Amino acid sequence: MQNQIIADIFSRFADVLEFKGELGFKINAYRKAARVLSELDEDIEKIWKEKRLEQVPGIGRGLAEKIDAYLSTGQIPQFEKAMLNVPGDLFKLLSIQNYGPKTAALAYKELAVGTLEDLKSALDSGELAKLPGMGEKKVENIRKGLDLLQTSESRISIGLALPLVDGIVEFLKKDKNVKKITAAGSVRRFRETVHDVDILAAAENGAELIQKFSRMPEVSQVLGAGETKGSVVLQDRYQVDLRVVKPDSFGAAQQYFTGSKAHNVRLREIAKKQGYKINEYGIFKGDQKLGGGREEDIYSLLDMQWIPPELREDRGEIEAALSNRIPRLVEREDIRADLHIHSNYSDGHLTLVDMARTVASMGYSYMCFCDHSKAARYANGLDEKRLLKQIEEIKKLNEQLERFTILAGCEVDILPDGSLDFDDSILAQLDFVVASIHLAFKTDPTQRTLAAIHNRYVDVIGHPTGRLLSRREGFEIQMDAVIKAAAQTGTALEVNSYWDRLDLSDLNVKNAVNKDVKICINTDAHAREHLPMMALGVGTARRGWAGKKDVINTMTVEELKQWQKRNRA
């Protein structure tokens, strides 16, 4: 579908117009069109062929002509013209948090800032801070945004890396030479971002498998292809390393190449004290190999519990394993429901019935629709009338379903004054409420969140820190205070599984479960393809030492209702 491609062009068009100082109504028209196209459930190319472009809300004659030009020729002449005399790195600069088109225009006009290097120089020299309207705080935020962008560009989100690994593993395991194959490194540990991608295989003929690996269709560059290790670049971006060992060393190699470095150093210190030596080939006492085919051999010979890969960061897991205190972590199979899903009532792509059928087919026993509330105008948020209509439609759907339940919920905005976007009389009619901050991020997010936590109808605080891994730090929010209030009131905190959020982070999950705060692992799905991201949230929760008992959507629907604040005595 061309929808997102054209939406991205219109977003850039708006940025360029704002950079050039054009009138606000023109800019807003392109931004609205971009949002409409991103959320459109029908293929814009099909609409174009049927000459229905001007029937799409927000698409007038001028915008329809531009869509027609793109779908006919692959270009929009007005956009190409607008790009003249614009710095080539403008869109990269605009991806920096707190560096918008107006700031970019001022810095370009006064300091000729047209690249990331130019911006860094202007920051380091202090020249940016001298521009009108800047101020020390804004300049510091721009510097943080630049650092975040440069860090994110050097690393890969687990949400991108994991499907990449899964595809390679599926491709290679069809080879009869392969006995075992798995992810290794940071991907196996489910770190939220990874530097490169590691895969480990057991095979008798390593050179043959590595040759097959280096000839995969997606390979754009071969960095090395030996008998035990191959390194390639996929799609001109992702470095992937494949290591091949003999089957009797697979477990030792799995432990060694999973890491982390800090975990492995501690493990080897313990082994040395007990007279053992550990490497990627096995565990040895003198010249005698005692194990290595199974990863569990390494830990059991050191009188330790096997440690799940997600915990191997030297954050107390070794001490816990030595005293048999590694908990049973939550698993994907424990999740009974996804409790934060959007439909086309707000900005989701599917109808209630289509999304419900998809969720049910994934093996869940229930789910909850949580469309946006009215303050989220950019997301077609629901007012009271539309929300009540949705509740009625969900009730009718439940009458038609067997062995699957749909809860009627809402992702209600926490407003700048700390109040919620709907009053309690509306919230009381919902089965479930997620409260989230989407606007005015700098307006005291801690007190706003605490106010929401103390509302008896709020079950979960959605994506509590508001971060986006690729481009935005979280709010300046006091998570210790939030966790304390959540513990006092029995409110859950969300682990939002969307690949660019993973919010709560693993460290915040650990802090929460240590204080007996429940978490809720949700996908925040707006489309069918978002639903499998539940695995990313589960991985993050496991890194935070969360067990099944810590996660509210491992409960049955009856248990969930008993847990809710509104139903407590």
LUMPA-435578 format. One record per residue (C-alpha): x, y, z. Coordinates in steps of 0.02 Angstrom, whole numbers, plus 32768, in hexadecimal, padded with zeros to 4 digits. Layout:
# LUMPA-435578
NODE     X     Y     Z
NODE     X     Y     Z
...
***
This chain:
# LUMPA-435578
NODE     X     Y     Z
NODE  8000  8000  8000
NODE  803B  80AF  7FD2
NODE  7FDF  8101  8063
NODE  8074  8114  80D7
NODE  80EB  814A  804D
NODE  807A  81DA  801A
NODE  8057  8203  80D2
NODE  8112  8212  80F1
NODE  8125  8286  8059
NODE  8097  82F5  8099
NODE  80E6  82FB  8147
NODE  818A  8331  80F9
NODE  812F  83AF  808C
NODE  80E4  83FC  812A
NODE  8191  8403  817B
NODE  81DD  8458  80E3
NODE  8151  84D8  80DB
NODE  8165  84FF  8194
NODE  8222  850A  817C
NODE  8203  8589  80F2
NODE  8188  85EE  815A
NODE  80EA  85C6  80F8
NODE  803C  85E8  813C
NODE  7FFD  8575  81C6
NODE  7F5E  853B  816C
NODE  7FC7  84F1  80DF
NODE  8037  8497  8159
NODE  7FA4  8453  81BC
NODE  7F4F  8414  811E
NODE  7FE4  83A7  80F3
NODE  7FF7  8368  81A6
NODE  7F3E  833A  81AD
NODE  7F49  82E2  8104
NODE  7FE2  8281  813F
NODE  7F84  8247  81D9
NODE  7EE9  8218  8174
NODE  7F50  81B0  80FA
NODE  7FB1  815A  8186
NODE  7F0E  8125  81D8
NODE  7EAE  80FC  8139
NODE  7E7A  8046  8137
NODE  7E61  8043  807A
NODE  7EEC  8042  7FF7
NODE  7EFF  80F3  7FB3
NODE  7F32  80AC  7F0A
NODE  7E8C  8052  7EFD
NODE  7E30  80F3  7F2C
NODE  7E95  8152  7EA8
NODE  7E6B  80D5  7E20
NODE  7DB4  80E4  7E4C
NODE  7DC1  81A4  7E47
NODE  7D89  81B6  7EFC
NODE  7E1B  821A  7F43
NODE  7DB5  82B4  7F6E
NODE  7D3B  8247  7FD0
NODE  7DC5  8223  8050
NODE  7DB0  829A  80E5
NODE  7E37  831F  80E6
NODE  7E66  8305  802F
NODE  7E2D  8399  7FC6
NODE  7E4A  83BB  7F0E
NODE  7EFD  83FB  7F23
NODE  7F36  8367  7F8B
NODE  7EDB  82EE  7F19
NODE  7F3B  8335  7E85
NODE  7FDF  8318  7EE0
NODE  7FB0  8264  7F0B
NODE  7F80  824C  7E54
NODE  8029  828F  7E1E
NODE  8087  821B  7E92
NODE  8026  817F  7E62
NODE  8036  81AB  7DA9
NODE  80EE  81DE  7DA4
NODE  813E  81B4  7E4A
NODE  815A  826D  7E70
NODE  80FE  8307  7EAF
NODE  8143  839D  7E4E
NODE  810F  841B  7ED3
NODE  816E  83B9  7F58
NODE  8209  83AF  7EEB
NODE  81FF  846C  7ED0
NODE  81E7  848A  7F8B
NODE  8285  8426  7FAE
NODE  82F0  84A2  7F4C
NODE  8365  8507  7FBC
NODE  8341  8495  8051
NODE  83D6  8444  80AC
NODE  83EB  838F  807A
NODE  83EB  8352  812F
NODE  834E  83B4  8160
NODE  82E4  831A  8186
NODE  836E  82C9  81EB
NODE  837E  836B  824E
NODE  82C2  8371  8268
NODE  82C4  82C1  82B0
NODE  8321  830A  8345
NODE  82AF  8323  83DB
NODE  8291  83DD  8400
NODE  82D8  8414  8357
NODE  8242  8445  82EF
NODE  8233  849A  8245
NODE  8233  854C  828D
NODE  82D0  852C  82F3
NODE  8321  84D8  825C
NODE  82F6  856E  81EF
NODE  8340  85E9  826B
NODE  83E0  8582  8282
NODE  83F2  856E  81C5
NODE  83D9  8628  81A2
NODE  844B  8669  822D
NODE  84CE  85DE  823E
NODE  84C0  8579  819C
NODE  8492  84DC  8200
NODE  8466  845E  8179
NODE  84B0  83BA  81BA
NODE  84BF  835C  825E
NODE  8577  838E  8264
NODE  8548  8444  824D
NODE  84CE  8436  82DD
NODE  854D  83E2  834D
NODE  85CA  846C  8328
NODE  8549  84F3  834C
NODE  8520  849F  83F2
NODE  85D6  8487  8424
NODE  8607  8539  83F6
NODE  8574  8584  8454
NODE  8537  85DE  83B8
NODE  848E  8586  83B8
NODE  846B  85C3  8468
NODE  8483  8678  842E
NODE  83F2  866F  83B2
NODE  8350  86C7  83E4
NODE  82D5  865D  8445
NODE  8350  85D2  846B
NODE  837C  85D3  8523
NODE  83EA  855B  8585
NODE  8362  84D9  85A4
NODE  832D  84CD  84ED
NODE  83E1  84BE  84B1
NODE  8402  8434  8530
NODE  8367  83D7  84F5
NODE  83A0  83E6  8440
NODE  844A  83A1  8471
NODE  83F7  830C  84C7
NODE  838B  82F1  842D
NODE  8424  82F1  83BC
NODE  847D  8274  842D
NODE  83E3  8204  842F
NODE  83D6  8208  8371
NODE  848D  81DD  8358
NODE  8483  8150  83D7
NODE  83E4  8108  8388
NODE  8432  810C  82DB
NODE  84C4  80A1  8317
NODE  8452  801F  8367
NODE  83BF  7FB4  832D
NODE  831A  7FA5  838A
NODE  82F1  7EF6  83C8
NODE  824C  7F0E  836A
NODE  82AC  7F13  82C6
NODE  8336  7E98  82F5
NODE  82C5  7E0B  8332
NODE  8261  7DF4  8291
NODE  8305  7DFC  8232
NODE  834D  7D6F  829A
NODE  82AE  7D08  828F
NODE  82B2  7D14  81D0
NODE  8369  7CDF  81C6
NODE  8350  7C50  8240
NODE  82BA  7C10  81DE
NODE  831F  7C1A  813C
NODE  83BA  7BC1  8180
NODE  8367  7B3A  81E7
NODE  8321  7AEB  8149
NODE  83D4  7AB7  8122
NODE  83EA  79FF  8153
NODE  8499  7A2A  8191
NODE  844E  7A94  821E
NODE  8430  7A37  82C2
NODE  8402  7ACD  832D
NODE  83F6  7B88  830F
NODE  83C7  7C1C  837D
NODE  83DC  7CD5  839A
NODE  846F  7D06  8409
NODE  84B6  7DA7  844F
NODE  8449  7E3B  847D
NODE  83B7  7DFC  8414
NODE  83A8  7D5E  847C
NODE  83B3  7DC8  8519
NODE  8326  7E37  84D3
NODE  8385  7ED8  84ED
NODE  831C  7F68  84AC
NODE  83A2  7F99  842F
NODE  8433  7F34  83E9
NODE  84D4  7F64  8391
NODE  84D5  7ED1  831A
NODE  847B  7E2B  8306
NODE  84C5  7D83  833D
NODE  848A  7CD7  8309
NODE  84D2  7C31  8344
NODE  84C1  7B8A  82EB
NODE  84FB  7AD8  830A
NODE  8530  7A7E  826A
NODE  85B4  7A01  8233
NODE  85E7  7A68  819B
NODE  85F7  7B1D  81D0
NODE  8644  7B5E  812F
NODE  85B3  7B1C  80C7
NODE  8531  7B6E  8137
NODE  858E  7C13  813A
NODE  8595  7C16  807D
NODE  84D9  7BFF  8078
NODE  84C6  7C8A  80F8
NODE  8534  7D01  8093
NODE  84CD  7CE2  7FF6
NODE  8424  7D10  8042
NODE  83C0  7D85  7FD0
NODE  83C1  7E15  804D
NODE  847F  7E18  805D
NODE  84C7  7EBC  801C
NODE  857B  7EA0  8056
NODE  85E0  7E0A  8092
NODE  865A  7E3E  811B
NODE  86A0  7D8F  8137
NODE  8679  7CD9  8112
NODE  86E7  7C57  8168
NODE  86CC  7BA9  81AE
NODE  8685  7BDD  8258
NODE  864E  7C92  8242
NODE  85F9  7CF7  81BC
NODE  85CF  7DB1  81BF
NODE  855D  7E0A  8146
NODE  8501  7EAF  8133
NODE  8448  7EA1  810A
NODE  83E7  7F29  80AE
NODE  8480  7F9B  80B7
NODE  8463  7FB3  8172
NODE  845E  7F1B  81E4
NODE  84FC  7EBC  8210
NODE  84D7  7E06  8234
NODE  8557  7D89  8276
NODE  8540  7CCD  8269
NODE  85AC  7C59  82D2
NODE  85AD  7B9F  82B4
NODE  85E8  7B1E  8333
NODE  85E3  7A61  8343
NODE  8547  7A1C  8398
NODE  85A5  79E4  8434
NODE  85D9  7A9A  8454
NODE  8533  7AEE  842A
NODE  84FC  7B0C  84DF
NODE  85A3  7B55  8513
NODE  85A7  7BC4  8479
NODE  84F4  7BF8  849A
NODE  8522  7C30  8549
NODE  85C3  7C85  8510
NODE  857C  7CE4  847B
NODE  84DB  7D17  84D4
NODE  853C  7D7E  8554
NODE  8533  7DFC  859B
NODE  85ED  7E1D  85AF
NODE  85D5  7E4E  8666
NODE  8570  7DB0  8688
NODE  85F2  7D41  8634
NODE  8683  7D90  8694
NODE  862B  7D6C  8739
NODE  8602  7CBB  8704
NODE  86B7  7C97  86D5
NODE  86F4  7CDE  877A
NODE  8684  7C63  87D6
NODE  86BB  7BD3  8765
NODE  8773  7BF9  8783
NODE  875B  7BF7  8840
NODE  870D  7B4A  882F
NODE  8798  7B09  87C0
NODE  873A  7B11  871B
NODE  875C  7B67  8676
NODE  86D0  7BA3  8605
NODE  86DB  7BD4  854F
NODE  8670  7BC9  84B3
NODE  869D  7B10  849F
NODE  866A  7ACF  8549
NODE  868C  7ACA  8603
NODE  872F  7A74  8634
NODE  878B  7A37  86CE
NODE  883F  7A2D  8699
NODE  883D  79DC  85ED
NODE  879A  7980  860D
NODE  86FF  79C4  85B9
NODE  866C  79AF  862F
NODE  85E1  79FE  85C9
NODE  85B6  7A74  853D
NODE  852C  7A28  84D3
NODE  84A7  7A78  8541
NODE  84AB  7B27  8587
NODE  8463  7AE7  862B
NODE  8503  7A80  8644
NODE  8569  7B1D  8661
NODE  84FB  7B5E  86ED
NODE  84D4  7AB7  8741
NODE  858D  7A86  874F
NODE  85A8  7B2C  87A9
NODE  8519  7B00  8822
NODE  84AA  7B8A  87DA
NODE  83FC  7B94  8795
NODE  83F4  7BAD  86D9
NODE  83DE  7C67  86BE
NODE  8363  7CA4  8639
NODE  83BF  7D07  85B3
NODE  835B  7DA6  85D4
NODE  83A6  7DB1  8685
NODE  845D  7D9F  8654
NODE  8496  7E52  8674
NODE  84F3  7E3C  871B
NODE  8465  7E8F  877A
NODE  845A  7E0F  8806
NODE  8428  7D79  879D
NODE  84C6  7D16  87C6
NODE  84B0  7D2C  8882
NODE  83FA  7CF9  886F
NODE  8428  7C5E  880B
NODE  84A9  7C29  888B
NODE  8424  7C2C  8913
NODE  8399  7BE2  88A7
NODE  8336  7C85  88A1
NODE  831D  7C9D  87E5
NODE  8260  7CB5  87D2
NODE  81F2  7C66  874D
NODE  81E3  7CF4  86D1
NODE  8146  7D1E  8671
NODE  813A  7CC9  85C7
NODE  80DA  7CF4  8529
NODE  8069  7C5E  8546
NODE  8033  7CA7  85EE
NODE  7FE2  7D3F  859C
NODE  7F25  7D2B  8593
NODE  7EF8  7DD7  854F
NODE  7F34  7E71  84F5
NODE  7EE5  7F02  8554
NODE  7F16  7F9A  84EC
NODE  7EDC  7F8D  8437
NODE  7E9B  8013  83C0
NODE  7E14  8005  833C
NODE  7DDC  8077  82AE
NODE  7D6B  80CF  832A
NODE  7E07  8138  834B
NODE  7EAB  811F  82EE
NODE  7EB0  8062  82DB
NODE  7EAB  800F  8230
NODE  7E27  7F88  824E
NODE  7D72  7F81  8284
NODE  7D43  7F3C  832E
NODE  7D0D  7E96  82E5
NODE  7DA6  7E7F  8275
NODE  7E21  7EA8  82FE
NODE  7DC5  7E3B  837C
NODE  7DC8  7DA7  8305
NODE  7E84  7DBF  82EC
NODE  7EA7  7DC9  83A6
NODE  7E3C  7D30  83CB
NODE  7E99  7CCD  8345
NODE  7F3C  7CEB  83A4
NODE  7F01  7C80  8435
NODE  7ECD  7D06  84B1
NODE  7E30  7CEE  851A
NODE  7E02  7DA7  8522
NODE  7E39  7E54  84EB
NODE  7E13  7F0C  8506
NODE  7DF7  7F98  8489
NODE  7E45  8039  84CA
NODE  7E2B  80BE  8446
NODE  7E65  8170  8463
NODE  7DFD  81EF  84C1
NODE  7DC5  8296  847A
NODE  7E60  82FC  84A9
NODE  7EC4  8295  842C
NODE  7E78  82F2  8398
NODE  7F0D  82C1  832B
NODE  7ED9  820B  8346
NODE  7E1E  8222  8328
NODE  7DFE  8212  83E2
NODE  7D51  81E0  841C
NODE  7CDA  825A  8470
NODE  7C5B  821B  84EF
NODE  7BD6  81F7  846C
NODE  7C48  818F  83FC
NODE  7C92  8133  8492
NODE  7BE5  8101  84D1
NODE  7BBA  80C7  8421
NODE  7C57  805B  841F
NODE  7C2A  800F  84C8
NODE  7B81  7FDB  8484
NODE  7BD0  7F90  83E8
NODE  7C4A  7F2C  8454
NODE  7BB8  7EEA  84BE
NODE  7B62  7EAC  8420
NODE  7C02  7E5A  83E3
NODE  7C15  7DFE  8488
NODE  7B68  7DB3  8473
NODE  7BA5  7D64  83D0
NODE  7C49  7D1E  8414
NODE  7C6E  7C79  8467
NODE  7D04  7C5D  84DA
NODE  7D48  7D0C  84B7
NODE  7D20  7DAF  850F
NODE  7D38  7E63  84D6
NODE  7D4B  7EE7  855C
NODE  7D14  7F99  8537
NODE  7D9F  800E  856B
NODE  7DF1  80B2  8540
NODE  7E9F  80FD  853B
NODE  7E6C  819C  8592
NODE  7EDF  8232  858C
NODE  7F29  8278  862C
NODE  7F11  8332  860F
NODE  7F8F  83BA  863C
NODE  7F33  83E5  86DD
NODE  7F35  832E  8715
NODE  7E7D  830E  86F3
NODE  7E44  8286  867C
NODE  7DF5  82A1  85D2
NODE  7D51  8251  860B
NODE  7CFC  8269  86B2
NODE  7CDA  81D7  8727
NODE  7C28  81BF  86ED
NODE  7C6B  818C  8642
NODE  7D00  812A  8685
NODE  7C8B  80C4  86F4
NODE  7C34  8081  8658
NODE  7CD6  8038  8614
NODE  7D1A  7F8D  863F
NODE  7DD0  7FC7  8641
NODE  7E2F  806C  863A
NODE  7EE0  8093  8602
NODE  7F15  8145  862B
NODE  7FA3  8192  85C6
NODE  7FFC  8236  85A7
NODE  8003  8266  84EF
NODE  8011  8324  84F4
NODE  8069  83AF  8557
NODE  80F7  8339  8587
NODE  8152  83BF  85EB
NODE  80BB  83ED  8656
NODE  80E1  8390  86F9
NODE  80CB  82DC  86BC
NODE  80EC  8298  876B
NODE  805B  82F0  87C1
NODE  7FE7  82CF  872D
NODE  8010  8216  8733
NODE  7FFA  820F  87F0
NODE  7F4F  8260  87DF
NODE  7F1B  81DD  875F
NODE  7F5C  8150  87CC
NODE  7EEA  8188  8859
NODE  7E4E  8180  87EC
NODE  7DF0  80E1  881B
NODE  7DC2  80BD  8765
NODE  7E74  80C4  8720
NODE  7EB7  8014  8712
NODE  7F5B  8032  86B5
NODE  7FD0  80C3  8691
NODE  7FFB  80B4  85D8
NODE  80AF  80C5  8599
NODE  80DD  811C  863C
NODE  817C  8179  8609
NODE  8144  81A9  8559
NODE  81E9  817D  8508
NODE  8206  814E  8452
NODE  82A7  80EE  8440
NODE  82D2  8133  8395
NODE  82B6  81EA  83B5
NODE  8274  8222  845E
NODE  82AC  8215  8511
NODE  8226  81F6  8591
NODE  81CF  827B  85F9
NODE  8229  82C4  868E
NODE  81C1  8255  86FE
NODE  81EA  8216  87AD
NODE  81CF  815C  8795
NODE  81F3  8134  884C
NODE  815E  81A0  887E
NODE  80F2  8153  87F6
NODE  8120  80A2  882B
NODE  80FE  80CB  88E2
NODE  8052  8110  88B9
NODE  802A  807C  8848
NODE  8056  8007  88D7
NODE  7FE7  8067  8951
NODE  7F50  806D  88DE
NODE  7F5F  7FC6  8883
NODE  7F74  8016  87D8
NODE  7FD6  7FBB  8751
NODE  805E  8006  86E4
NODE  8066  7FDA  862D
NODE  80F3  7F87  85CF
NODE  80C6  7FC9  8523
NODE  8108  7F49  84A7
NODE  810D  7FBA  840F
NODE  81BD  7FA8  83CB
NODE  81EA  8060  83DC
NODE  81A5  8072  848D
NODE  81C8  7FD9  84FC
NODE  818B  8047  8588
NODE  819D  801E  8619
NODE  8254  7FF4  8600
NODE  829E  7F57  864C
NODE  82EA  7FB9  86DD
NODE  8244  800D  8705
NODE  81ED  7F64  86FC
NODE  8267  7F1E  877D
NODE  824C  7FB3  87EF
NODE  8190  7F9D  87DE
NODE  8187  7EE2  8801
NODE  81FF  7EF7  8894
NODE  817A  7F6A  88DF
NODE  80EE  7EED  88B8
NODE  80A7  7F5B  882E
NODE  804A  7EFD  87A6
NODE  8076  7F18  86F1
NODE  800C  7F04  8655
NODE  8062  7ECD  85B4
NODE  8005  7F15  851D
NODE  8029  7F30  8465
NODE  7FCC  7FD5  8450
NODE  7FA2  7F88  83A7
NODE  7F5B  7FFA  8321
NODE  7F67  7F77  8299
NODE  7F6A  7EBA  8284
NODE  8027  7EB6  826F
NODE  8043  7F08  8319
NODE  7FF9  7E77  837C
NODE  8092  7E05  8377
NODE  80F5  7E8D  83CF
NODE  80B4  7E40  8471
NODE  8155  7DDA  846C
NODE  81BC  7E7A  847E
NODE  815A  7EAF  8518
NODE  816B  7E03  8566
NODE  8226  7E08  8545
NODE  8231  7EB3  8599
NODE  81CC  7E76  862E
NODE  823C  7DDE  863F
NODE  82D5  7E4F  8640
NODE  8282  7EA7  86D2
NODE  826E  7E01  8731
NODE  81B0  7E01  871F
NODE  8157  7D5E  8741
NODE  80AA  7D26  870E
NODE  8063  7D63  87B4
NODE  80A2  7E13  878F
NODE  8041  7E27  86EC
NODE  7F86  7E4D  86F0
NODE  7F63  7E0C  8641
NODE  7F96  7D5D  8675
NODE  7EF7  7D5D  86DE
NODE  7E50  7D19  86A4
NODE  7DD0  7D9E  867E
NODE  7D77  7D74  8722
NODE  7E1A  7D87  8784
NODE  7E3D  7E2C  872D
NODE  7D94  7E71  8763
NODE  7DB4  7E3D  8817
NODE  7E5E  7E95  880F
NODE  7E19  7F3C  87CF
NODE  7E13  7FCC  884C
NODE  7D5F  7FF3  881E
NODE  7D29  7F45  8857
NODE  7D89  7F3E  88FA
NODE  7D2F  7F4F  899E
***
